[in-house]
Amino acid sequence: MSGLNKFCDALLAYAKDHCDGEYEIYASNGESFRVEVLNGQIKNYSVNDYAGVSFRVKKNGKMGYASTTSVEEDGIPALVAAAEDNASIIENPDEQFIFEGADSYPAPKVYGEELDLIGADEKIAFAKLLEKKALEADPRIIKVEGSTVVSAKSTVVIKNCHGLDLCEDSNFIAAYVIPIASDGERMNDGFGHCGGFDKACLDADKAVAKAVSEATDFLGAGSVPSAAMRVIFRNSAFCDMIETFSGIFSSEDAQRGLSMLAGKEDEKIAADCVTLTDDATLDFGFGSRAFDSEGVPGRRTVVVENGVLKTLLYNLKTAHKAGVQSTGNASKGGYSAPIGISVNNFTLTPGEKSLEQLCEKMGGGIMITEVSGLHAGANPMTGDFSLMAKGYLVENGKKSRAVSGVTVSGNFYQLLKDIEEPGSDMYHNMFGAAVSSPSVLIGPAMSVAGE
């Protein structure tokens, strides 16, 4: 990081002497590792390093961006000139801001020191172990489509004309396995994973057990007659639903007319049992950070409380338009990307009942364990969805036979109002947005299309 830091300091000094407006440096670097094993041999292997610097300058109320992957100091004048030129041609009327800093910042734990001790050989060995255990777990497992370990670590630096000087290191490791089961006539796959911030998170037995159970349970899965049915979304499936529709809580989408929650603060939008929080300050949360992409301190935000929308998620620009404070949800898709909005650790507060107890309460219906087609079958603006799904029938309060080839339809805005009870079985998504959810029992019957 020393070379990047030196470049950022030189860029800051040059900007001080040559920029008329406010300015900011956003820099990031890191490395990623990935290994995929097939038939006990390495199928794919990659180690990538990256580094980049984004410079933005505010002139006459307009923000111009420029970026580079070079840390050669003789390129600094051109970088600054490019940002200033871009500011002069911006036509967006929305004012953007360079943050002046805060008195204090949280310090969530986001870097697992133990991960530095896990070398490439150990990661490869773990990928092979996942495959071996999956193949040995059940005679119906005929092969493993993929057994993969990924890890990454990164550093983010923000410096600006107001004296802001922030730096944060983060890392993680994750692994997943996809076994294929066959009964001689049909084939089905399963997915199991593990991961986190220390060696203990690499639990091969847990990942394999879930993957093999999914692969074998659904070999004999059949459909059901089309009907209005009571539904439980299992925790991981409801995480996928929340992630897909998380944009409705973005003030940016609301201000663009892309969310039906625009202007709904302090109104009832969900069932009494629904509380949603966004918390960047959790230790070892997959979305935790001390500061957002504008340098605003991370915080815990209650978005929905007992069914009432308390706030949307804001960055500095959208907060200014709404006359409120930023919630610390500014984000960048990469060092060169413009500022947007995303969730940090977005969590549906759990209840007290286990998944089994939710089934007992429901009596009869379907437990949905997986939804697919989220990109094509869900409309984040209207909330409408029609998704392929699979899961289990629930009869007399107990999980029974596996079900696949069904379609569940509804509206996410209405679904929030129809949640009868959240369970206690939390699931934390580590692939994609950092969303956490328990299983949820839906009150009224939903449309399930089958045979």
N, C-alpha and C positions, 0 to 999 in steps of 0.2 A: 504493500500500500504506500510505501514511502515515495516511490516515483510519482504516483498519482497525487499524493498530498502535496508534493513539491510543485507539480504543475498547477494545482488548484490555487496554491498560495501565489504563484507567479501571475496567474490569471486574475486573481483578486487585486493584486497590486497594479496591474496594467489597467484594469477596469476603473480603479479609483482615479487614475490620472486621465482617462480618455472617455469615460461615459458621462453624459449629461444627466441621465435618468437613474432610477433605482436598478439594481442588478442582483442576480443570484446565480450561484454555481450549484448544480446537482450532479454528483459523481457517484458511480457505483462500479465495483469490480467483484470478481468471485470466480468460483470454479464449480463445475458440475461433473458428476461421475455416473456412468450407467453401464451395467453389465447384464446381458441376457443369456441364459443357459438353455440348451436344448440337447436332450440325450446325453447329458453329462459333459457336454463340450460347450465352450464359449461360442455363442452364435453372433452376438454383437457386443462390442466393447468401445466405449468412448470416454475420454477425459477432455473437457473443454475449459479453457480460461477465457475470461472476457473482462473488458474494462471500457468505460465510456464516460464522457463528460458532456453535460448539457449546460449551456449558458443562456440565460434569458435576461432581457433588459426591458424596462418599462419607460416609454417615452410618450408624452402627450396622452397618457391614459391607455396606451396600446402596448401589448406585450409581444415582443419578438423572441423567437427561439432559434438557436443554432446548436449543433452538437458535433462531437468528434470522438474518434477512437484513438487518436494520436496524442501522446503526451510530450511531443516536441514543442518546446517553448517558442520557437520561431513561427509556429502556427497560430499563436494567440491573437495577434492583430486581425488576422482574417476571420477568426471565430467571432470576435467582438463585432467586427464590421458587418458580418452576415446577420447577426442577431439584430443589430440596429436597422439594417436595411429591411429585414422582415417586419420589424415593428412599424415601419413607415407605410407598409402596404396593407396592414391588417384592417379589415372592414367590420369585424365583429364589434357591436356597440357595447357589449358587456365589459365592465371594468374588471381588471385583474389586479392582484396585489402581491407585493413582496412582504413577507411576514417580518415584523420587527422583533420577534422573540418573546419568550415568556420567562417569568421569574423562576419557574421550576419545571422539571420534566420527570415523568415516571421512569423507572428502571426495571421493566419486566425482564425476566430471564428468558433469553431467546437464543442462547448459544450453549450447546452441550459440549463441555470440554472433553468428555469421554469419546466423542465422535472423532476427535483428532487422533485417537489411538487405534482406530479401526482402519487397517491398511487395505489396499486393493485385494491382496490374497485372501484376507478374511471375508471380504464382501463377495468375492467369487465363490468361496467355499460355502457361504450361507445360501447363495442362489442355488448351488448344486444340492445342498441339504434340503431346501424346500422341494425341489423336484423329486429327490429320492423319497422323502417322506410321503409326498402325494401319491407316488406310484405304489408305495407299499401299504397305503392306508386302506385300500379296498380293491378286491380283485376286478371290479368293474371299471377301475381307472385304467384306460388302455394307453394313454400317453399324456404328456403335459405340453400344452401349446406354448407356454412361456413361463419362465421363472426368472424374475428380474429384481435387481437391487439398484436403487438410485440414491444419490446423496448430493448435497450442494451446500456451499457456504458463500456468504456474500457480505460486503461492506457497503454501506450507504453514507455519503458525506453531503451535507448542505452547508454552504457558506454564503453570506450575502453582505450587502453594503451597510446593513444596520448592526453588524458585529455578530450576527448569528453564526455559530460554529458548532455543528452537530455531527456526530459519527456514531454508527451502530453496526455491530457485527451480528450475524445470525447464521444458523445452519440447521440441517435436519438430515435424517436418513429414513428411507422407506423401502419396503420390499413387497412383492406380490407374486402370486402363483395362480395359473389358470389350468386346472386339470380337465381332461376330457373323459367322460364316462360313457360306456356302451353296454347295452343288455343284449347285443346281437342283432337288434332291429333298429334301435334308435340311439342317437348320440346326444349328449348335452354337456355343456361346460359349466364350470363354477369359478368363482373369484374369491380369493382370500388375501388379506394383506396385514401388515404390521408396520410400525414405524414410530419415530419420535426423536428424542434428543439424547438418548443414552443407549448402552449396550443391552440393557434389560428390555427395551422396547422391541427388540428383534426376537419375537416369540414365534418360532417356526411351527410348533404344535398347534397354536391357536389359529394361525393363518391357514394351515393345511386343513384343520378340522372344518372350518367354515367353508372353504373352497370345495372340499370333497363332499360335504353334506349337500351343498347346492347342486353339484354335478350329478350326484346319484339320486337325490330326492325327486328331481324333475324328469328322470327317465320315463317314468310311468305317468307323467302329468297329462291330464285331459282338460278339456274346456268345461264350461258350465252353460246352462241355458241363459239367454239374455234376460236380465231382470233388474229391478231396482233392489239393491242389496245394502245391508249394513257393511261398513268398511273399517278396517284398521290399516293405517299405513305404518309398516314397520319403520323403525328409526332411520335406517339408511335410505329408504325410499322417500321418507318425508324430508330428509336433508336435501335430496336431489330436487324435490319440489320447491323448497325454500330457496335454494341456490338459483334455480331457474327464474323465479319470480322476485328475487331480491332487489332488482332494479326499481320496483314500484316504491321502494322506500328511499330512493335517491332523489334529492331535491333537484338535481340537474334534469332528470327525466320528468319530474313534476313540472318544472318551469318550462320545459319544452312541450308540454301537453301529452307526454307519453306515460303518465301514471294517473290513475283515477283517485289517488290519494292527495292530489293537489288541493290545498286549502282545507284539508280535513283534520288538521291538528286539533286536539281536544275533543274529537268526535269518536263515537263508538264505531270501531271497524272490525272487531273480532269478538269471540266469546269471552265471557268473564275469566275463564281459566287460561287465557292466552296472555303471556308476558314475553316480549322479545327484547333482548338487550344486545348491544354491540360494545365489546370491551377489548380495547387494545392493550390493557395493562395486565392481563393474565400471564402468570409465569408459564412458559413453554406452551403457549397457545400458538397454533399454526398461523394465526393472523396478528399476533402481538407485535407491537413496536413502540418505541419510546416517543416517536414523532411521526407525523404523516409526511407526505411528499412535498408539503409546503413548509415543513418545520413546525407545525402546530403540535402541541403536546398530545400524546395519546391519552384517551380517557375512557371511562365507562359511560355509556349513554343508554338510558331506558327509552326505547323506541315505541314500544306498545306496553302499556301497563293495565292489567286486568281488562283487556279488550279495547282500551282507549289509546288512540294514536297520540303520543306525547310530542314527538318530533320526527322530522325526516332527517336524513344524513346530509351534512353540508361540508363544502370546502369554503375557502375564503370568498370566492366569487359569488357562489350561490347564496352564501350567508349574507353578504352585503345586499344582494337584491331583495332578500326576504327581511332584512332588518334584524337579523339574529347573529349569534356567535357561531363560528365554525365548530362542528362536532369532532374535528380531527380525522375526517374520512377522505381527505385528498389522496389521490393515488396516481401512479404512473405505470403504464404497461411496460415500461423500460426506460432507461436513462434518457432516451431521445424523445419519448412520447410526451404529449401535452398533459396538463393536469386534468384528471377526471375525478370520479367518486367511486369508492368500493367499500364493502363491509370489511371490518377487521375480524373479530371473533363474534359472529352473529349467532345468537343462541335462543332457542325456545326453552323457556324455563320448565323443568320436569315436574311431574306430579309425584304421587306416592305409590301407584299400583305398578306391579310388574307386567310384562307383556302377557303372561299367562292369566293374570287377574283381569286384564282388559278383555281378553277372550271370554272369560267367564261372564263378565258384565255384558258383553255384546250378545252372547248366547249363540247366534247363528249369523253367518255372513262370510266375508272373505278377508283374509289378511294379505295385503299386498306387500311383497318383499322387494320387488324391483319394477321400475317403470323405465321405458325406453322410448326413443323418438322424441325426446324433449325439445330438440332444436326445430323439428318440423311440426310437432303436434301440440306446441304450447305457444300462446300469444301473450308475451309479457305485458303488453299494453292493456288489452281487454281482460286478461286473466283467464280466458277460456283455454281448456286443454282437452285433448282426446289422445290418450297414450296407451300403447301396448303395455301389458302388465302380466306379471305372474306372481304366484304366491300359494296360499293354502286355504282350503275351505275351513271354516270354523263351524262345528256342529256340536250342539249341546254344551257350548262353552269350551270345547277342546279343539285344538288343531287336528285336522284330519288330512285328507289326501291333497297332493300337490295339484295346482291349477296353472295352466299356461294358455297362451293364445287368446287372451281376453283383452278387451279395451275398456278402460275406465275413463269416463268423461265428466266434466264439471267446470267450475269456475273458481279460481284460487281466492278471489275476494270473498266469495260465498263460503268457500271451504274454511277460511279463517273464522267465520261466524258459526260454522257448524261443528267445530271441534268440541266434542263432549267432554273429553278428558285426556290430558297428556299422561304418558306413563313415566316410569322412573329410569328406564333403560337408555341412558344417553349414548349417542353415537357421534363421534367427532370426525368430520370429513377431512382427509389429509390430501386429497387430490382435487384441485380446483379451489373454490372459495372456502374459507374457514367457517363452515356452518356446522352447528351442533344441534341435535334434536333428539328427543325421545320418540318412541312410538306414540301415535295418536289415534284415539277412537273417534270416529266421525258420527255425529248424531243422526240426522235424517239419512235415509237410504240414498245411495248414489247409483248412477246409471252404469251398469256393467254389461257390456256386449260380449256374448260368447257364441254358442252354437246357434 
